[in-house]
C-alpha cells in the first residue's frame, strides 16, 4: 500500500517540478529518443539541474531504486529464457516490454540532490559531475531497450539474443562508471 501511494506521489512531484509533461522533454522518453535535432544530453541535463526538497529527493531515490531493481529482475528473466533450450516467448516479451517501459521513466530518476550526499544509493556522484556523458549513456540504454522490445515482438530468437547482448552492453557501460555496488 505504501509503495502504491509513493509511486504516483513521486510522479506528481516530478511533473510539478518540471512544468508538466507538455513542457518537459525529460518526462517524454520517446522525444528523448527520437528528436535527433536536440543534443543527446539536453533532456537528462535539464532534469539533473532541478533541485528537490530532502523529502522529495528521498522519494525520487526510492522510485529510482525500485525501478532499477525491476529492470534488473526483467534482465535476469531474459537471461534465464535465452539460456534455456526453448525460451518462453510470453516471458521474453513481458520482460523486454517492462525494461522498455521503465527506461522511459529513467530520465526522471536522477535530478540533482538525489546522489549519495542525500542517502543510501548506488548512484555515484560522477552522474552529476559528468552530466553530458551520463545523459549519453542513459540515451543509449533507452535506445537499446526499445530495440530489444521491438525484436521481442518478432519471432527471430537469434535477433532477440543479439539485441539482449546490446542491451546488456548499454547497461554495463553506465554501471561500470556511474554505479557503486550496494549491499541490501
Secondary structure, DSSP 8 states (H G I E B T S, - for coil): -HHHHHHHHHHHHHHHHHT-TTT-GGG-HHHHHH-TTS-TTHHHHHHHH-B--HHHHHHHHHHHHHHHHHHHHHHHHHHHHHHSSS--HHHHHHHHHHHHHHHHHGGGS--BT-STTTSS-SB-THHHHSHHHHHHHHHHHHHHHHHHHHHHTSS-HHHHHHHHHHHHHHHHHHHHHHB-----
